[in-house]
Amino acid sequence: MKILRAHTSLAGFAAGIVAITLFAACSPTAQDSGSSGWESLFAPDLSNAIGAEHWKMEDGVLVAEDHETIWTKKSYGDFILDLEFKVAKESNSGVFLRSGDISKVLAALEIQVHESGDGTKYG
């Protein structure tokens, strides 16, 4: 039973991670794909995403319908990831990097976005 709970928490965590990544990529501060070789992670219509049926763009912000993940169809080599996020009390989310195979996401590098409520800082 503990494994099931951990898996459920990680699934929600993965969804949040992806949401943050997408928010950063689609935010008004992100450079346009036409300038200086920069490219947005996700197209406005999400046609270049896996799992897009659970997501939508609202005013340039990527929004999840529920605790779902979204992935880019394209792999990226060198990149700059610039994130801005706001977390609600007791939130647990994050961003997976360099995951490659979607089925092995939990082995990927992870940036955790977590509001524990106790003031603890990790890093």
Contacts in CASP RR format, 6 or more apart in sequence:
PFRMAT RR
TARGET T0000
AUTHOR 0000-0000-0000
METHOD contacts of the structure
MODEL  1
MKILRAHTSLAGFAAGIVAITLFAACSPTAQDSGSSGWESLFAPDLSNAI
GAEHWKMEDGVLVAEDHETIWTKKSYGDFILDLEFKVAKESNSGVFLRSG
DISKVLAALEIQVHESGDGTKYG
9 92 0 8 1.000
10 106 0 8 1.000
11 67 0 8 1.000
11 69 0 8 1.000
12 67 0 8 1.000
12 92 0 8 1.000
12 93 0 8 1.000
13 92 0 8 1.000
13 93 0 8 1.000
13 94 0 8 1.000
13 112 0 8 1.000
14 69 0 8 1.000
14 94 0 8 1.000
14 96 0 8 1.000
14 105 0 8 1.000
15 64 0 8 1.000
15 66 0 8 1.000
15 67 0 8 1.000
15 68 0 8 1.000
15 69 0 8 1.000
15 93 0 8 1.000
16 64 0 8 1.000
16 67 0 8 1.000
16 93 0 8 1.000
16 94 0 8 1.000
16 113 0 8 1.000
17 69 0 8 1.000
17 93 0 8 1.000
17 94 0 8 1.000
17 95 0 8 1.000
17 96 0 8 1.000
17 110 0 8 1.000
17 111 0 8 1.000
17 113 0 8 1.000
18 64 0 8 1.000
18 69 0 8 1.000
18 70 0 8 1.000
18 71 0 8 1.000
18 95 0 8 1.000
18 96 0 8 1.000
19 62 0 8 1.000
19 63 0 8 1.000
19 64 0 8 1.000
19 70 0 8 1.000
19 93 0 8 1.000
20 83 0 8 1.000
20 85 0 8 1.000
20 93 0 8 1.000
20 94 0 8 1.000
20 95 0 8 1.000
20 113 0 8 1.000
21 41 0 8 1.000
21 81 0 8 1.000
21 83 0 8 1.000
21 95 0 8 1.000
22 41 0 8 1.000
22 42 0 8 1.000
22 55 0 8 1.000
22 62 0 8 1.000
22 70 0 8 1.000
23 61 0 8 1.000
23 62 0 8 1.000
23 83 0 8 1.000
23 84 0 8 1.000
23 85 0 8 1.000
24 30 0 8 1.000
24 81 0 8 1.000
24 82 0 8 1.000
24 83 0 8 1.000
24 84 0 8 1.000
24 85 0 8 1.000
25 40 0 8 1.000
25 41 0 8 1.000
25 42 0 8 1.000
25 62 0 8 1.000
26 40 0 8 1.000
26 41 0 8 1.000
26 42 0 8 1.000
26 57 0 8 1.000
26 60 0 8 1.000
26 61 0 8 1.000
26 62 0 8 1.000
27 60 0 8 1.000
27 61 0 8 1.000
27 84 0 8 1.000
28 60 0 8 1.000
29 82 0 8 1.000
29 84 0 8 1.000
30 38 0 8 1.000
30 40 0 8 1.000
30 82 0 8 1.000
31 38 0 8 1.000
32 38 0 8 1.000
32 40 0 8 1.000
33 39 0 8 1.000
33 40 0 8 1.000
41 72 0 8 1.000
42 48 0 8 1.000
42 49 0 8 1.000
42 57 0 8 1.000
42 62 0 8 1.000
42 70 0 8 1.000
42 72 0 8 1.000
43 49 0 8 1.000
44 57 0 8 1.000
44 60 0 8 1.000
45 57 0 8 1.000
46 52 0 8 1.000
46 55 0 8 1.000
46 56 0 8 1.000
46 57 0 8 1.000
46 70 0 8 1.000
48 72 0 8 1.000
48 73 0 8 1.000
48 74 0 8 1.000
49 55 0 8 1.000
49 70 0 8 1.000
49 71 0 8 1.000
49 72 0 8 1.000
49 73 0 8 1.000
50 70 0 8 1.000
50 71 0 8 1.000
50 72 0 8 1.000
50 73 0 8 1.000
50 102 0 8 1.000
51 68 0 8 1.000
51 69 0 8 1.000
51 70 0 8 1.000
51 71 0 8 1.000
52 70 0 8 1.000
54 64 0 8 1.000
54 65 0 8 1.000
54 66 0 8 1.000
54 68 0 8 1.000
54 70 0 8 1.000
55 62 0 8 1.000
55 63 0 8 1.000
55 64 0 8 1.000
55 65 0 8 1.000
55 68 0 8 1.000
55 70 0 8 1.000
56 62 0 8 1.000
56 63 0 8 1.000
56 65 0 8 1.000
57 63 0 8 1.000
62 70 0 8 1.000
64 70 0 8 1.000
69 105 0 8 1.000
71 102 0 8 1.000
75 100 0 8 1.000
81 95 0 8 1.000
81 97 0 8 1.000
83 95 0 8 1.000
83 111 0 8 1.000
85 93 0 8 1.000
85 113 0 8 1.000
87 93 0 8 1.000
87 113 0 8 1.000
87 114 0 8 1.000
87 115 0 8 1.000
88 115 0 8 1.000
89 115 0 8 1.000
89 117 0 8 1.000
90 115 0 8 1.000
90 116 0 8 1.000
90 117 0 8 1.000
91 113 0 8 1.000
91 114 0 8 1.000
91 115 0 8 1.000
92 112 0 8 1.000
92 113 0 8 1.000
92 114 0 8 1.000
92 115 0 8 1.000
93 112 0 8 1.000
93 113 0 8 1.000
93 114 0 8 1.000
94 110 0 8 1.000
94 111 0 8 1.000
94 112 0 8 1.000
94 113 0 8 1.000
94 114 0 8 1.000
95 110 0 8 1.000
95 111 0 8 1.000
95 113 0 8 1.000
96 105 0 8 1.000
96 108 0 8 1.000
96 109 0 8 1.000
96 110 0 8 1.000
97 108 0 8 1.000
97 109 0 8 1.000
97 110 0 8 1.000
97 111 0 8 1.000
98 108 0 8 1.000
98 109 0 8 1.000
99 105 0 8 1.000
99 107 0 8 1.000
99 108 0 8 1.000
100 108 0 8 1.000
112 122 0 8 1.000
114 122 0 8 1.000
END
